[in-house]
Amino acid sequence: MQSLTVELGDRSYPIHIGRNLLARGDLLRPFLRQPRALILTNTTVAPLYLDRLKQGLAAAGVDTIDLALPDGEQYKTWESLNLVFDALLANRCERSTTLIALGGGVVGDLGGFAAACYQRGMPFIQVPTTLLAQVDSSVGGKTAINHPLGKNMIGAFHQPRLVLADTDTLDTLPDRELSAGLAEVIKYGLIRDLPFLEWLEGNVERLLAREPEALAWAIHRSCANKAEVVAADERESGERALLNLGHTFGHAIETGMGYGRWLHGEAVAAGTLVAAELSARLGWLSAADVARAERLFVRAKLPVAAARLPVDDYLELMRHDKKVEDGRLRLVLLRALGQAVVSDAASEAQIADAIAARLADA
C-alpha cells in the first residue's frame, strides 16, 4: 500500500492506494465518528464489491446500510439525490454517521454532495472503483449533480475524511472506462508534470494492459499532483482551475450530446485537443506539440475529434461554465506542454475556429 496526504490543516486526509484494500475495515474505522455508515453505490458495482466492503467493516465493528442507485451519468440528478436523503432519513442516520461512496465519479460526486447537505454536513469517505475516480474525482472535495443546462453546476466543496483506492477494482473495469480514466492521467502531464507526460509516452500500453505496478505508480503520481494543487488552492480561486484542462469543451460535449453518451474522460480528451488547437492558434504551442498530445490520446484509445455539435451550440453551452467572469469566458490553455494557464486571451471567433478545426477531423 502507498499513501499520501492532502494537506488541509485540521481537515487533512490520507489517500491509500493498493491491492485488497476493500476488505481492510481497519483502515476505515479510525475515520468514522460512530460505528455506523451508509454505503452508497450503484447497480453495477454492488454485485462486484459491496459485500467485500461490508464484510471488512463488519469485522472492524461497523454496522452498515446500503443503497445502490442506477448506473450512469444520466442519473446524477436531484431525483437520485433525494433517494439518498430518503435512505438517510428512513434509517435515522445522524450527523455523525458516515456516508461511504463506493463507485466511480458519479457515485462519488453525488454521494459527496448528499453528505455536504444532510443535516448541514456529515462525514464521508471515498472508495473509488474506476481509474478516473481514483486519479481525479475522489480527491479534492468537489461534489455536484448535473443540470440539463450544464454539468456539475449544482454542488458544494466538501472534503472526504479518507480516500481508499483499491486497484483490484480496476480488474473488472471495462476497457472503455479504463481509457476514459487515462484522459485525466494524461492531463496531469500536460498541465504541470512534463516528466510524467514523458513517462506516459513510454508506458501507456502497460497501463492499458493493466500491469499492476504501472497502474499503481500512475495513480500515485496523479494523486500527488492533485493533492499538491488542492492544498495550495482548495476552492479553485487560482491554480486549481488548471486541473480543468479540456473540461470546458468536454462538458459542452457531455451536455450537448446528452449525459451518458460520451464518458467524461472521452469528452475531456477531445476537449483537451480543442484547447491545444486554440493554444497553437495563439502562438503558444507548435503543430508538433499538438500532434504529440494527439498521438498519446490515440494510443490511449481515446477520441481526438470533438462531437459533431454546431459550433454555436458549443459556445452557448460554454457560457454556463464556472470559469466565466464578468461575462467573459476564461479557458485553461497550454503555454507549453507541461505548463497550463487560465486565460481570456482568445476571442470568441478564435475559440469558434479552434472548435471547427477539431470537428473537421471527426
C-alpha positions in Angstrom: 0.0 0.0 0.0 1.2 3.5 -0.9 -0.1 6.5 1.0 0.0 10.3 0.6 -1.8 13.2 2.3 -3.9 16.1 1.1 -2.6 18.8 3.4 -5.5 21.0 4.5 -4.6 21.7 8.1 -7.1 20.1 10.5 -9.1 18.8 7.6 -6.1 16.9 6.0 -6.8 13.4 4.9 -4.9 10.4 3.6 -5.1 8.7 0.2 -4.3 5.0 0.4 -3.6 3.2 -2.9 -3.0 -0.6 -3.2 -4.5 -4.0 -3.6 -7.1 -5.8 -1.5 -8.0 -2.7 0.5 -11.7 -3.1 0.3 -11.5 -5.8 3.0 -9.5 -3.6 5.3 -12.2 -2.2 7.5 -9.4 -1.4 10.0 -8.2 1.3 7.5 -11.7 2.9 7.5 -12.7 2.6 11.2 -10.5 5.4 12.6 -12.2 7.9 10.2 -15.7 7.0 11.4 -17.2 9.1 14.2 -19.5 6.3 15.1 -19.5 2.6 14.2 -22.3 3.1 11.6 -22.2 4.0 7.9 -24.4 4.2 4.8 -22.6 2.8 1.8 -23.8 4.5 -1.4 -23.0 2.5 -4.6 -24.6 1.7 -8.0 -26.2 -1.4 -9.5 -23.0 -2.3 -11.5 -20.5 -2.0 -8.6 -22.7 -3.5 -5.9 -22.7 -7.1 -7.1 -18.9 -7.0 -7.5 -17.6 -5.2 -4.4 -20.3 -4.3 -1.9 -20.1 -7.5 0.1 -16.3 -7.3 0.4 -16.5 -3.8 1.8 -19.4 -4.6 4.2 -17.6 -7.7 5.5 -14.4 -5.7 6.1 -16.3 -3.1 8.0 -18.3 -5.7 10.0 -15.0 -7.3 11.1 -14.0 -3.8 12.3 -17.2 -3.5 14.3 -19.1 -1.2 12.0 -22.8 -1.6 11.2 -23.7 -0.7 7.6 -26.8 0.0 5.5 -26.5 0.4 1.7 -28.2 2.0 -1.3 -27.5 1.1 -4.9 -28.5 3.7 -7.5 -28.9 3.1 -11.2 -25.5 3.4 -13.0 -24.8 6.2 -15.4 -24.1 9.9 -15.7 -27.8 10.5 -16.6 -28.7 9.6 -13.0 -26.6 12.3 -11.4 -29.7 14.3 -10.7 -31.9 15.8 -8.0 -34.1 12.7 -8.1 -31.1 10.4 -7.2 -30.0 12.8 -4.6 -33.4 12.6 -2.9 -33.2 8.8 -2.9 -30.0 9.2 -0.8 -31.8 11.6 1.6 -34.7 9.2 1.8 -32.3 6.3 2.8 -30.5 8.5 5.4 -33.7 9.7 7.0 -35.5 6.3 6.9 -32.6 4.7 8.7 -32.4 7.6 11.2 -28.8 8.4 10.2 -27.3 11.1 12.4 -24.9 14.0 11.6 -22.1 11.8 12.9 -23.0 8.8 10.7 -20.5 8.4 7.7 -21.5 8.2 4.1 -19.2 5.9 2.2 -19.2 6.4 -1.6 -18.3 3.1 -3.4 -18.1 3.6 -7.1 -17.0 5.9 -9.9 -17.2 9.6 -10.3 -21.0 9.8 -10.4 -21.4 7.9 -7.1 -18.5 10.0 -5.5 -19.8 13.3 -6.7 -23.4 12.7 -5.8 -22.6 11.0 -2.5 -20.3 13.8 -1.5 -23.0 16.4 -2.3 -25.5 14.5 -0.3 -23.1 14.4 2.6 -22.5 18.1 2.3 -26.2 18.8 2.5 -27.6 16.2 5.0 -28.0 17.9 8.4 -25.8 20.6 7.0 -22.8 18.3 6.7 -22.0 14.7 7.5 -18.6 13.0 7.1 -17.9 10.9 4.0 -15.3 8.6 2.7 -14.4 8.0 -1.0 -13.8 4.4 -2.1 -13.3 4.9 -5.9 -13.6 1.9 -8.2 -12.8 3.4 -11.6 -9.4 4.8 -12.8 -10.9 8.2 -13.4 -12.3 8.4 -9.9 -9.1 7.1 -8.3 -6.8 9.7 -10.0 -9.2 12.7 -10.0 -12.7 13.0 -8.9 -12.4 11.3 -5.5 -9.7 13.7 -4.4 -10.2 17.4 -3.6 -13.8 17.7 -2.3 -15.6 18.9 -5.4 -19.1 17.4 -5.3 -22.1 18.1 -7.5 -25.0 16.9 -9.6 -25.8 17.9 -13.2 -28.4 20.2 -14.6 -29.8 20.0 -18.1 -28.0 23.2 -19.0 -24.7 22.3 -17.5 -22.6 19.6 -15.9 -21.7 19.8 -12.2 -23.4 23.2 -11.9 -25.1 22.5 -8.6 -22.8 21.3 -5.8 -20.5 22.1 -2.9 -16.9 21.8 -1.7 -16.9 19.0 0.9 -13.7 17.2 1.6 -13.7 13.4 2.4 -12.1 12.1 5.5 -10.3 9.4 3.6 -9.8 8.2 0.0 -9.3 4.4 -0.3 -8.3 3.4 -3.8 -8.2 -0.4 -4.2 -6.5 -1.1 -7.5 -8.1 -4.6 -7.6 -11.3 -3.0 -8.7 -9.7 -2.0 -12.0 -9.6 -5.7 -13.0 -13.3 -5.6 -13.7 -13.3 -2.2 -15.3 -14.4 -2.2 -19.0 -11.7 -1.2 -21.5 -13.6 1.9 -22.5 -13.8 3.0 -18.8 -10.1 2.4 -18.3 -9.2 4.6 -21.3 -11.6 7.3 -20.0 -9.6 7.4 -16.8 -6.3 7.7 -18.8 -7.6 11.1 -20.1 -7.3 12.5 -16.6 -3.9 10.8 -16.0 -2.5 12.4 -19.2 -4.0 15.8 -18.1 -1.6 16.0 -15.2 1.4 15.6 -17.5 0.1 18.3 -19.9 -0.7 20.9 -17.2 2.2 20.7 -14.8 4.4 17.5 -15.0 6.3 17.1 -18.2 8.4 14.2 -16.8 5.2 12.3 -16.1 4.0 13.1 -19.7 7.2 11.6 -21.0 6.8 8.5 -18.8 3.3 8.1 -20.1 4.5 8.2 -23.7 6.8 5.3 -22.8 4.3 3.3 -20.8 0.7 3.9 -21.9 0.5 0.4 -23.3 1.5 -1.0 -19.9 -1.4 0.9 -18.4 -3.9 -0.4 -21.0 -2.6 -3.9 -20.2 -3.4 -3.2 -16.5 0.1 -4.0 -15.3 -0.3 -3.6 -11.5 3.0 -1.8 -10.9 2.5 0.7 -13.7 -1.1 1.4 -12.7 -0.2 1.9 -9.0 2.6 4.3 -10.0 0.5 6.3 -12.4 -2.3 6.6 -9.8 0.1 7.7 -7.1 1.8 10.3 -9.3 -1.6 11.6 -10.4 -2.9 11.9 -6.9 0.3 13.5 -5.7 -0.1 16.2 -8.4 -3.8 16.8 -7.5 -3.1 16.8 -3.7 -0.4 19.4 -4.2 -2.8 21.7 -6.2 -5.7 21.2 -3.9 -3.6 22.0 -0.8 -2.5 25.3 -2.5 -5.9 26.3 -3.8 -8.8 24.3 -2.2 -11.6 26.5 -3.5 -10.4 26.9 -7.1 -9.7 30.6 -6.9 -6.4 30.2 -8.7 -4.1 27.3 -9.6 -6.7 24.6 -9.1 -8.6 25.8 -12.1 -5.7 24.4 -14.2 -7.0 20.9 -13.4 -9.9 21.7 -15.7 -7.8 21.5 -18.9 -10.2 20.3 -21.6 -13.2 20.3 -19.3 -14.9 23.4 -20.6 -15.1 22.0 -24.1 -15.6 18.5 -22.7 -18.6 19.5 -20.5 -20.2 21.1 -23.6 -19.9 17.8 -25.4 -21.4 15.8 -22.5 -24.3 18.3 -22.0 -24.9 18.8 -25.7 -24.8 15.1 -26.6 -26.9 14.1 -23.6 -25.4 12.8 -20.4 -24.1 9.3 -20.7 -23.5 9.3 -24.5 -19.8 10.2 -24.0 -17.9 9.2 -21.0 -16.4 12.1 -19.0 -12.8 11.1 -19.8 -13.7 10.7 -23.5 -15.1 14.2 -23.6 -12.1 15.6 -21.7 -9.7 14.0 -24.2 -11.5 15.6 -27.2 -11.8 18.9 -25.3 -8.1 18.9 -24.4 -7.2 18.7 -28.0 -9.5 21.7 -28.8 -7.7 23.6 -26.1 -4.4 22.5 -27.6 -5.5 23.6 -31.0 -6.5 27.0 -29.6 -3.2 27.3 -27.8 -1.4 26.7 -31.1 -3.6 29.4 -32.8 -2.5 31.8 -30.1 1.2 31.0 -30.9 1.9 29.1 -27.7 2.1 25.5 -29.0 3.6 24.3 -32.2 1.8 22.0 -34.6 4.3 19.3 -33.5 3.2 19.8 -29.9 -0.5 19.3 -30.8 0.4 16.3 -32.8 2.4 14.8 -29.9 -0.5 15.2 -27.5 -2.9 13.7 -30.1 -0.7 10.7 -30.6 -0.8 9.9 -26.9 -4.6 10.2 -26.7 -4.9 7.9 -29.8 -2.6 5.3 -28.1 -4.7 5.5 -25.0 -7.7 4.6 -27.2 -9.5 7.9 -26.7 -11.4 10.1 -29.1 -9.4 13.0 -30.6 -12.1 14.8 -32.6 -14.9 16.8 -30.9 -18.5 15.7 -31.1 -20.4 16.9 -34.1 -22.4 19.7 -32.5 -22.9 23.0 -34.1 -20.2 25.5 -33.1 -22.8 27.9 -31.8 -24.1 25.1 -29.5 -20.6 24.7 -28.1 -20.3 28.4 -27.4 -23.8 28.7 -25.8 -23.1 25.7 -23.5 -19.7 27.1 -22.6 -21.2 30.3 -21.5 -22.5 28.4 -18.5 -19.0 27.4 -17.4 -18.0 28.1 -13.9 -14.9 29.9 -15.1 -16.9 32.7 -16.7 -16.2 36.0 -15.1 -18.0 39.3 -15.9 -19.5 37.6 -18.9 -16.0 36.7 -20.3 -15.0 33.0 -20.8 -11.7 32.1 -19.2 -10.2 28.9 -20.6 -7.4 26.6 -19.4 -4.8 26.6 -22.2 -1.2 25.4 -22.7 1.7 27.9 -22.9 3.8 24.8 -23.4 3.5 21.1 -22.9 3.6 20.7 -19.1 2.6 24.4 -18.5 -1.0 25.3 -18.3 -2.5 28.8 -17.8 -6.0 30.2 -17.3 -6.5 32.8 -19.9 -9.2 35.0 -21.5 -6.8 36.0 -24.4 -8.8 34.1 -27.0 -11.6 35.9 -28.8 -14.9 34.1 -29.4 -14.0 33.9 -33.1 -10.7 32.2 -32.3 -12.5 29.8 -30.0 -15.1 29.0 -32.7 -12.3 28.4 -35.3 -10.5 26.0 -33.0 -13.7 24.0 -32.3 -14.4 23.9 -36.1 -10.9 22.7 -36.8 -11.3 19.8 -34.5 -14.7 19.0 -35.8 -13.3 18.8 -39.3 -11.1 15.9 -38.3 -14.1 13.9 -37.0 
